[in-house]
């Protein structure tokens, strides 16, 4: 449409609204928006996004030109129609510009009366936020709308979320079962959570069920990866507010058992590998945010450690590295209360294999995990009874004491400084047996000097 013509239509609509009651023009506008064949508002079947965009532009001008007292009675019907998916969900970008204009017009005309309609206007503004998140100028406009909606009610934007987030999550629950990665409501859900801050604490039951269902094995892998990305970000940011951290901590066992562990299970294919990487990254976010207590770890230890050990052998290097970090953290968090000799003996084989990994970064991470691993051996550890385990550990580590990478050599040496304290004499025997095979005896001699004193 020609800019000049559009401007004249806006001016004409505003002028009409000054002389025509909103009750008169309401049926025509709502019928056009809803695509009904009569005056009754029905589903907007067959109406093009372009026509809907034009209707929204006219509606914005009509609202602007209307008297607040006369407009107020029809606002519920207007908002009910605007909140329909057929109107506010579209791939036609200009439609959202006109929808934003309608919301601004409502805020301007309603002023203090906006409180009665705050939830629906909040929903529409959040929808605009979810589709305009990559456009800085439009994002700033949306922020102004949130601020105006809050200020006209004498509250903060944060309080807006406290008031309306539970209602929106309740509405989304049930609808989420049909989501795909590109569903508008999926994007809206993400915006709601990322902007909610400590409000997440009040809506955890609702958002947990959505995360659980949208990451189930039957769902589209793209949706699952997207949900894990969102979950990981929420978990990383949870410690910022004590309320959110407390609620996420309460649900940490369920998150691990019902969301993360099922998605760590091995399945063939690159896409399945990407899902595993996203899942273990969410686990790492949960652990780093200290949302899992030692008592909670005991509840998931057997299942979780089985999947952690399996994931150390994943085809994806990033998955292996994050898994190793999780492994190390879990050992530290659980301590000797969770990891006795029998548990430790079941874990080291895969760690030794990872010292042969193609990634030096991962190999360094494994040595750090081994340092934690050996620090958990109890003082009364039966060295003679478990000698076979010590033999496998000492032999495996001594091989890498002669690694071509000097950084790996130094890291393995530090591990053996800790490991040797368990059975110094036995380690020295193994060093003497392999010392002559090493290109340099430097580290062997240092260990012998240390443990023969």
C-alpha positions as CSV (number, residue, x, y, z in Angstrom):
1,X,0.0,0.0,0.0
2,X,1.2,3.5,-0.8
3,X,2.5,5.2,2.3
4,X,0.4,8.3,1.6
5,X,-2.7,6.3,1.0
6,X,-2.1,4.3,4.2
7,X,-1.7,7.6,6.2
8,X,-5.0,8.9,4.8
9,X,-6.8,5.7,5.7
10,X,-5.5,6.0,9.3
11,X,-6.7,9.7,9.5
12,X,-10.1,8.7,8.0
13,X,-10.5,5.8,10.5
14,X,-9.7,8.1,13.4
15,X,-12.2,10.7,12.2
16,X,-14.9,8.0,11.8
17,X,-14.3,6.8,15.3
18,X,-15.0,10.2,16.7
19,X,-18.5,10.2,15.2
20,X,-19.4,6.5,15.2
21,X,-20.0,4.5,18.4
22,X,-17.6,1.5,18.9
23,X,-20.6,-0.7,19.2
24,X,-21.4,0.2,15.6
25,X,-18.0,-0.6,14.0
26,X,-17.2,-3.5,16.3
27,X,-19.1,-6.2,14.4
28,X,-17.5,-5.2,11.1
29,X,-14.0,-5.2,12.4
30,X,-14.3,-8.4,14.4
31,X,-16.1,-10.2,11.5
32,X,-13.3,-9.2,9.2
33,X,-10.6,-10.3,11.6
34,X,-12.3,-13.6,12.3
35,X,-13.2,-14.2,8.7
36,X,-16.8,-15.0,9.4
37,X,-19.4,-15.0,6.6
38,X,-22.0,-13.2,8.9
39,X,-22.0,-10.8,11.7
40,X,-21.1,-13.5,14.2
41,X,-17.4,-14.0,15.1
42,X,-16.2,-17.3,13.8
43,X,-13.0,-19.0,13.0
44,X,-10.8,-17.0,10.6
45,X,-10.7,-19.7,7.9
46,X,-9.6,-18.5,4.5
47,X,-8.6,-14.9,5.5
48,X,-5.1,-14.1,4.3
49,X,-2.5,-12.6,6.6
50,X,-2.4,-9.5,4.4
51,X,-6.1,-8.9,5.0
52,X,-5.7,-9.5,8.7
53,X,-2.9,-7.0,8.7
54,X,-5.0,-4.4,7.0
55,X,-7.8,-5.0,9.5
56,X,-5.5,-4.6,12.4
57,X,-4.2,-1.3,11.0
58,X,-7.8,0.1,10.7
59,X,-8.6,-1.2,14.2
60,X,-5.6,0.6,15.6
61,X,-6.8,3.9,14.1
62,X,-10.4,3.3,15.3
63,X,-9.3,2.7,18.8
64,X,-7.1,5.8,18.8
65,X,-10.0,8.0,17.6
66,X,-12.5,6.5,20.1
67,X,-13.7,8.0,23.4
68,X,-12.5,5.8,26.3
69,X,-15.9,5.6,28.0
70,X,-17.5,4.4,24.8
71,X,-14.6,2.0,23.9
72,X,-14.5,0.3,27.3
73,X,-17.6,-1.9,26.8
74,X,-16.2,-3.5,23.6
75,X,-12.6,-4.1,24.8
76,X,-13.3,-7.6,26.1
77,X,-14.6,-8.7,22.7
78,X,-11.7,-7.0,21.0
79,X,-9.1,-8.7,23.2
80,X,-10.8,-12.1,22.9
81,X,-10.5,-11.9,19.2
82,X,-6.9,-10.5,19.2
83,X,-5.9,-13.3,21.5
84,X,-7.1,-16.0,19.1
85,X,-4.2,-18.0,17.5
86,X,-5.8,-17.3,14.1
87,X,-5.1,-13.6,14.6
88,X,-1.8,-13.4,16.6
89,X,0.1,-16.3,15.1
90,X,1.4,-15.7,11.6
91,X,4.6,-15.9,9.5
92,X,3.6,-12.6,8.0
93,X,5.9,-10.1,9.8
94,X,3.9,-6.9,8.9
95,X,1.0,-8.4,10.8
96,X,2.9,-8.1,14.1
97,X,3.8,-4.4,13.5
98,X,0.1,-3.7,13.2
99,X,-0.7,-5.8,16.2
100,X,1.8,-3.8,18.2
101,X,0.1,-0.6,17.0
102,X,-3.2,-2.0,18.3
103,X,-1.7,-2.8,21.7
104,X,-0.2,0.7,21.9
105,X,-3.5,2.3,21.0
106,X,-5.3,0.3,23.7
107,X,-2.7,1.3,26.3
108,X,-3.0,5.0,25.2
109,X,-6.8,5.1,25.3
110,X,-7.5,2.9,28.3
111,X,-4.9,4.5,30.6
112,X,-5.8,3.6,34.3
113,X,-8.6,1.3,33.1
114,X,-6.1,-1.1,31.7
115,X,-5.9,-3.2,34.9
116,X,-9.1,-5.1,34.0
117,X,-7.5,-6.3,30.8
118,X,-3.9,-6.5,31.9
119,X,-3.5,-10.3,31.4
120,X,-4.7,-10.3,27.8
121,X,-2.6,-7.3,26.9
122,X,0.4,-8.8,28.7
123,X,-0.1,-12.0,26.6
124,X,-0.2,-10.0,23.3
125,X,2.9,-8.0,24.3
126,X,4.7,-11.2,25.2
127,X,3.7,-12.7,21.8
128,X,5.3,-9.6,20.1
129,X,8.4,-10.1,22.2
130,X,8.7,-13.7,21.1
131,X,8.6,-12.9,17.4
132,X,10.7,-9.7,17.6
133,X,13.5,-11.0,19.8
134,X,16.1,-10.6,17.0
135,X,15.1,-7.0,15.9
136,X,16.7,-4.5,18.3
137,X,14.4,-1.6,17.4
138,X,11.2,-3.7,17.7
139,X,12.5,-5.2,20.9
140,X,12.9,-1.8,22.4
141,X,9.3,-0.9,21.4
142,X,8.0,-4.1,23.1
143,X,10.0,-3.2,26.3
144,X,8.3,0.2,26.3
145,X,4.9,-1.5,26.0
146,X,5.7,-3.7,29.0
147,X,6.8,-0.7,31.0
148,X,3.7,1.3,30.0
149,X,1.4,-1.6,30.9
150,X,3.1,-1.8,34.4
151,X,3.3,1.9,35.1
152,X,-0.4,2.5,34.2
153,X,-1.2,0.0,37.0
154,X,1.3,1.5,39.4
155,X,3.4,-1.7,39.5
156,X,6.8,-2.9,38.3
157,X,7.4,-5.0,35.2
158,X,8.5,-7.8,37.5
159,X,5.2,-7.7,39.2
160,X,3.5,-8.1,35.9
161,X,5.1,-11.4,35.5
162,X,4.2,-12.4,39.1
163,X,0.6,-11.7,38.3
164,X,0.2,-13.2,34.9
165,X,2.9,-15.9,34.3
166,X,0.9,-18.6,36.3
167,X,-2.2,-17.9,34.1
168,X,-0.2,-18.1,30.9
169,X,1.6,-21.3,31.9
170,X,-1.8,-22.9,32.8
171,X,-3.1,-22.0,29.4
172,X,0.0,-23.4,27.7
173,X,-0.3,-26.7,29.6
174,X,-2.1,-29.1,27.3
175,X,-1.4,-27.1,24.2
176,X,2.3,-27.9,24.4
177,X,1.6,-31.5,23.5
178,X,1.2,-30.4,19.8
179,X,4.3,-28.2,19.7
180,X,7.1,-28.4,17.2
181,X,10.3,-26.4,17.2
182,X,8.7,-23.7,15.2
183,X,5.4,-23.4,17.1
184,X,4.6,-19.8,18.1
185,X,3.6,-20.9,21.6
186,X,6.9,-22.7,22.0
187,X,8.7,-19.4,21.3
188,X,6.3,-17.5,23.6
189,X,7.0,-20.1,26.4
190,X,10.7,-19.5,26.1
191,X,10.3,-15.7,26.3
192,X,8.1,-16.0,29.3
193,X,10.6,-18.1,31.2
194,X,13.7,-16.1,30.2
195,X,12.0,-12.8,31.3
196,X,10.3,-14.1,34.4
197,X,13.3,-14.1,36.8
198,X,12.3,-15.1,40.3
199,X,8.8,-15.6,39.1
200,X,9.9,-19.1,37.8
201,X,9.7,-20.1,41.5
202,X,5.9,-19.7,41.5
203,X,5.3,-21.6,38.2
204,X,7.7,-24.6,38.6
205,X,5.0,-27.3,38.6
206,X,3.5,-26.1,35.3
207,X,6.8,-25.5,33.5
208,X,8.3,-28.8,34.7
209,X,5.4,-30.8,33.1
210,X,5.9,-28.9,29.9
211,X,9.7,-29.6,29.8
212,X,9.1,-33.3,30.7
213,X,6.6,-33.8,27.9
214,X,8.5,-31.8,25.3
215,X,11.7,-33.7,25.9
216,X,10.1,-37.2,25.7
217,X,11.7,-39.6,23.3
218,X,8.6,-39.5,21.0
219,X,9.0,-35.8,20.4
220,X,10.8,-34.1,17.4
221,X,14.5,-34.0,18.1
222,X,14.7,-30.3,17.1
223,X,12.0,-29.5,19.8
224,X,13.9,-31.5,22.4
225,X,17.2,-29.8,21.7
226,X,15.5,-26.4,21.8
227,X,13.9,-27.3,25.2
228,X,17.2,-28.4,26.6
229,X,18.9,-25.2,25.4
230,X,16.2,-23.3,27.3
231,X,16.4,-25.5,30.3
232,X,20.2,-25.2,30.5
233,X,19.9,-21.4,30.4
234,X,17.3,-21.4,33.2
235,X,19.5,-23.7,35.3
236,X,22.5,-21.5,34.8
237,X,20.6,-18.4,35.8
238,X,18.7,-20.0,38.7
239,X,21.3,-19.0,41.4
240,X,20.7,-15.3,40.6
241,X,17.5,-15.4,42.7
242,X,17.2,-17.6,45.8
243,X,13.5,-18.3,45.1
244,X,14.3,-19.8,41.6
245,X,17.3,-21.7,42.9
246,X,15.2,-23.2,45.7
247,X,12.5,-24.4,43.4
248,X,14.8,-25.8,40.8
249,X,16.6,-27.6,43.6
250,X,13.4,-29.2,44.7
251,X,12.8,-30.5,41.2
252,X,16.4,-31.5,40.5
253,X,15.8,-35.2,41.1
254,X,12.8,-35.2,38.8
255,X,14.6,-33.2,36.2
256,X,17.5,-35.7,36.2
257,X,15.3,-38.8,36.3
258,X,12.5,-37.9,33.9
259,X,14.1,-35.4,31.6
260,X,17.9,-35.8,31.4
261,X,18.6,-39.5,31.9
262,X,16.1,-40.7,29.2
263,X,17.8,-38.4,26.7
264,X,21.3,-39.7,27.6
265,X,20.4,-43.2,26.4
266,X,22.4,-44.1,23.3
267,X,20.6,-44.2,19.9
268,X,22.1,-44.4,16.5
269,X,22.4,-41.3,14.3
270,X,23.9,-37.8,14.4
271,X,20.6,-36.2,15.4
272,X,20.3,-38.5,18.5
273,X,23.9,-37.6,19.3
274,X,23.0,-33.9,19.3
275,X,20.1,-34.6,21.7
276,X,22.5,-36.4,24.0
277,X,24.9,-33.4,23.9
278,X,22.1,-31.0,24.7
279,X,20.9,-33.2,27.6
280,X,24.3,-33.6,29.2
281,X,24.9,-29.8,28.8
282,X,21.7,-29.2,30.8
283,X,23.0,-31.7,33.5
284,X,26.2,-29.7,33.7
285,X,24.3,-26.5,34.1
286,X,22.3,-28.0,36.9
287,X,25.4,-29.3,38.7
288,X,27.4,-26.1,38.3
289,X,24.6,-24.1,39.8
290,X,24.7,-26.4,42.9
291,X,21.1,-27.4,42.6
292,X,21.7,-31.0,43.5
293,X,22.5,-31.9,47.1
294,X,24.4,-34.9,48.3
295,X,21.2,-36.5,49.6
296,X,19.5,-35.9,46.2
297,X,22.5,-37.4,44.4
298,X,22.0,-40.6,46.3
299,X,18.5,-40.9,44.8
300,X,19.8,-40.8,41.2
301,X,23.3,-42.0,41.6
302,X,23.0,-45.5,40.2
303,X,21.0,-44.6,37.1
304,X,22.9,-41.3,36.5
305,X,26.4,-42.7,36.8
306,X,25.5,-45.6,34.4
307,X,24.6,-43.1,31.8
308,X,27.6,-40.8,32.6
309,X,30.0,-43.7,32.1
310,X,28.2,-44.7,28.8
311,X,28.4,-41.1,27.6
312,X,32.1,-40.9,28.1
313,X,32.3,-43.1,25.0
314,X,30.0,-40.9,22.9
315,X,31.0,-40.2,19.3
316,X,30.7,-36.5,19.8
317,X,33.8,-35.0,21.4
318,X,31.8,-32.1,23.0
319,X,29.5,-34.7,24.7
320,X,32.5,-36.6,26.0
321,X,34.1,-33.4,27.4
322,X,31.0,-32.1,29.2
323,X,30.3,-35.6,30.5
324,X,33.8,-35.8,32.0
325,X,33.2,-32.4,33.7
326,X,29.9,-33.8,35.1
327,X,31.7,-37.0,36.2
328,X,34.3,-34.9,38.1
329,X,31.7,-32.7,39.7
330,X,29.6,-35.7,40.8
331,X,32.6,-37.3,42.5
332,X,33.3,-34.1,44.4
333,X,29.7,-33.6,45.3
334,X,29.0,-37.1,46.4
335,X,32.3,-37.6,48.2
336,X,33.1,-40.7,50.2
337,X,29.5,-41.0,51.4
338,X,28.3,-41.8,47.9
339,X,31.4,-43.4,46.4
340,X,32.8,-46.3,48.3
341,X,35.5,-48.7,47.0
342,X,32.9,-50.9,45.0
343,X,31.5,-47.8,43.3
344,X,34.9,-46.5,42.4
345,X,36.0,-49.8,41.0
346,X,33.1,-49.7,38.6
347,X,34.0,-46.3,37.2
348,X,37.7,-46.2,36.4
349,X,37.8,-48.5,33.3
350,X,36.1,-45.9,31.1
351,X,38.2,-43.1,32.5
352,X,41.4,-45.0,31.5
353,X,40.1,-45.4,28.0
354,X,39.5,-41.7,27.7
355,X,43.2,-41.1,28.3
356,X,43.6,-42.4,24.8
357,X,41.1,-39.9,23.4
358,X,41.8,-37.9,20.3
359,X,41.1,-34.7,22.1
360,X,43.9,-33.5,24.4
361,X,41.5,-31.1,26.1
362,X,39.4,-34.1,27.1
363,X,42.5,-36.0,28.3
364,X,43.5,-33.1,30.5
365,X,39.9,-33.1,31.9
366,X,40.2,-36.8,32.6
367,X,43.3,-36.4,34.7
368,X,41.5,-33.8,36.8
369,X,38.7,-36.3,37.3
370,X,41.2,-39.0,38.2
371,X,42.7,-36.7,40.9
372,X,39.2,-36.4,42.4
373,X,38.7,-40.1,42.0
374,X,41.8,-41.1,44.0
375,X,41.0,-38.6,46.7
376,X,37.9,-40.6,47.6
377,X,39.7,-43.8,48.5
378,X,39.1,-44.4,52.2
379,X,42.0,-44.6,54.7
380,X,41.2,-48.2,55.5
381,X,41.2,-49.2,51.9
382,X,42.2,-52.9,51.7
383,X,45.2,-52.6,49.4
384,X,46.0,-56.3,49.2
385,X,42.4,-57.5,48.6
386,X,41.9,-54.9,45.8
387,X,45.4,-55.2,44.4
388,X,44.2,-56.1,40.9
389,X,42.3,-52.8,40.7
390,X,45.4,-50.9,41.8
391,X,47.5,-52.8,39.2
392,X,45.1,-51.8,36.4
393,X,45.1,-48.2,37.5
394,X,48.8,-47.8,38.0
395,X,49.7,-49.5,34.7
396,X,47.1,-47.5,32.8
397,X,48.4,-44.2,34.2
398,X,52.1,-45.0,33.8
399,X,51.6,-45.5,30.1
400,X,50.6,-41.8,29.7
401,X,53.5,-40.6,31.9
402,X,55.5,-41.0,28.7
403,X,53.0,-39.2,26.5
404,X,54.3,-37.1,23.6
405,X,52.4,-34.1,25.0
406,X,54.3,-32.6,27.9
407,X,51.1,-31.1,29.3
408,X,49.6,-34.6,29.6
409,X,52.7,-35.9,31.2
410,X,52.6,-33.2,33.9
411,X,48.9,-33.8,34.5
412,X,49.3,-37.6,34.8
413,X,52.3,-37.0,37.2
414,X,50.1,-35.0,39.5
415,X,47.5,-37.8,39.4
416,X,50.1,-40.3,40.4
417,X,51.2,-38.1,43.2
418,X,47.8,-38.7,44.7
419,X,47.3,-42.3,43.6
420,X,50.7,-43.4,44.9
421,X,49.7,-42.6,48.5
422,X,47.2,-45.5,48.4
423,X,50.0,-48.1,47.9
424,X,53.4,-46.4,47.5
425,X,55.5,-49.6,47.4
426,X,53.3,-51.2,44.7
427,X,53.4,-48.0,42.5
428,X,57.2,-48.0,42.8
429,X,57.4,-51.6,41.7
430,X,55.4,-50.7,38.6
431,X,57.6,-47.7,37.9
432,X,60.7,-49.8,38.1
433,X,59.2,-52.2,35.6
434,X,58.4,-49.6,33.0
435,X,61.0,-46.8,33.6
436,X,63.4,-48.2,31.0
437,X,60.7,-48.0,28.3
438,X,60.1,-44.3,28.7
439,X,61.8,-41.8,26.5
440,X,62.6,-39.7,29.6
441,X,62.8,-41.0,33.1
442,X,62.3,-37.6,34.6
443,X,58.8,-38.1,36.0
444,X,59.5,-41.7,37.0
445,X,62.5,-40.6,39.0
446,X,60.5,-37.8,40.7
447,X,57.8,-40.3,41.8
448,X,60.4,-42.8,43.0
449,X,62.1,-40.1,45.0
450,X,58.8,-39.0,46.5
451,X,57.5,-42.5,47.5
452,X,60.8,-44.2,48.5
453,X,61.5,-41.6,51.2
